[in-house]
Amino acid sequence: MFKRLKIKKGDTVVVTSGEHKGKQARVTSVDRSNDRAIVEGVNIVTKHRKPSAQNPQGGIEKVEAGIHISNLMVIDTKGNATRVGRRKNSEGKLERYSKKSGETLK
């Protein structure tokens, strides 16, 4: 069973701590089993690849590595970093909302 996380693929987030503190970018994927997210342009690492059928040359690649979700905050529509809550809307479905502004998040 996986945990329910506050951050989803496609969210715009700001990095709150670490080497890339203050950077804003979009989440490309979320690993719920390890509580990590891959964010565009953040936490770039160098990977050494062996030659393979898809990549016969092999070589050194720069790849985005995961960053722990505790180091990320979602940015709402007003551009503020905010915590995320969950509430029922008028149809009775759960929706995510910004705790700072109270607005619904997409």
Secondary structure, 3 states (H helix, E strand, C coil): CCCCCCCCCCCEEEECCCCCCCCEEEEEEEECCCCEEEECCCCEEEEEECCCCCCCCCEEEEEECCEEHHHEEEECCCCCEECEEEEECCCCCEEEEECCCCCECC
